[in-house]
Amino acid sequence: MNFSDHTSIRQTLENVLEQSKSVAEKGEVASYIPELARREKDLLGVSVCLQDGTLLSAGDAHLPFTLQSISKIFSLMVALCEHGGDYVFRRVGKEPTGDPFNSIIKLETIKPHKPLNPMINAGAIAVAGMIPGATIEARLEKIMRLLRKMTGNADLRVNEKVYQSEKQTADRNRALAYFLKDSGILEGDVEETLDLYFRHCSIEVTTAEVARMAAVLAADGYDIRSGEQLFPREVARICKTFMVTCGMYNASGEFAIDVGIPAKSGVAGGIMAAVPQRMGIGVFGPALDDKGNSVAGVHLLQKLSQQWELSIF
């Protein structure tokens, strides 16, 4: 594939989007967060950001959605930059799990009682607890500042309706957080850390912004637009590895075989995929499969990977 031929790239995006759109019928929008349940299930958009900064999109790429679990990558980045890997991984593990993203089973049964990885809810809540700051707003700003640099959008913000909807329906996450507190993993005020977690999951983006974030990850933290190294290469390496092993919930192994790209999904229907040294991809399709991944989005990425030979394996 000649990635300097932008017309051909755009045509491919439109073709695979058309092939994938009907697959959305097999999924359902997330209903356990009421505000997410309002989206039409047949929406589908995709953006690609090449390593020279070129951005190409198709479908419903202009529609905003919230990061949800995609934001776990960026809270982990902040925690690693603030404390280093030794500190972070004393409290959160590095292993994938075959359980659902909000499961408490292994957290209770394994010893020590630390989350298996930062991509499940328990692990991401533990990571949120590591982000320093005098107030929730100051702690959130550390994540927002990074995302604003990565996307180039200084107006990036939290969707207040989604945030409130998450906060009001978060009994399972509260149970996880208080178990972490009781186990000595989570320090500080539990409700403040949960509030930070709900807020960073509710940051609103488009597929273009997700593709830009992914492109910076693909370039090991280097931003072609600003010429700045936004975070260390080692942090990028750790995050991309987690994306491969844990990024698509308990379908990560299947995704690695079928698509072969480091990726992170969220239950609003977003997927961020980083093809090392080649491109970043953002996808939005709110109809989810039974693992919590965008059913049409996964199909689209599989088609793109096949046509452009993107797999890193």
Protein Blocks (a to p, Z undefined) as FASTA:
>chain_A
ZZklmmlmmmmmmmmmmmmmmmmmmpccdfklmklmmpcfkbccdddddfkopacdehjl
lbccdfklmmmmmmmmmmmmmnojmlmmmmbccbdcfbdfkbcklmmmpccfbdfbfkbm
klmmmmmmmpgcfbfklmmmmmmmmmmmmnopakbccdfklmmmmmmmmmmmmmmmmmmm
mnomagcjfklmmmmmmmmmmpccdfklmmmmmmmmmnnopafknopafbdfklmmmmmm
mmmmmmnojllmmmmmmnopacdddfkopacdddehkbccddddfbdcfkopafklmmmm
mmmmmmnopafZZ
